[in-house]
Amino acid sequence: MQKQNELIKERLKNVMMGDRIEGFETLLTVLKSDLSVLLGNYMHLGAEGLKIQLEVKDNGEYILNITASTDRLIEPGKMLF
């Protein structure tokens, strides 16, 4: 019986993690779009110029890593506001 309970707990954990991952994928897509618009005011981003990673630690803390690469910045007098 205890082994069956552990199996049920593991399955439930996997289902919950799957739901969490789907929500993160949507969040990352929206976040990447918003950041592309924002950073596009200051630099020219290529197709792969923006990378976002979101990690959830075991204690529920989130770690967000954003990497933006560009080959040129927009001059301050030519920035769009």
HELIX and SHEET records of a PDB file:
HELIX    1   1 GLN A    2  GLY A   40  1                                  39    
HELIX    2   2 PRO A   76  LYS A   78  5                                   3    
SHEET    1   A 2 MET A  43  VAL A  56  0                                        
SHEET    2   A 2 TYR A  62  LEU A  73 -1                                        
END                                                                             
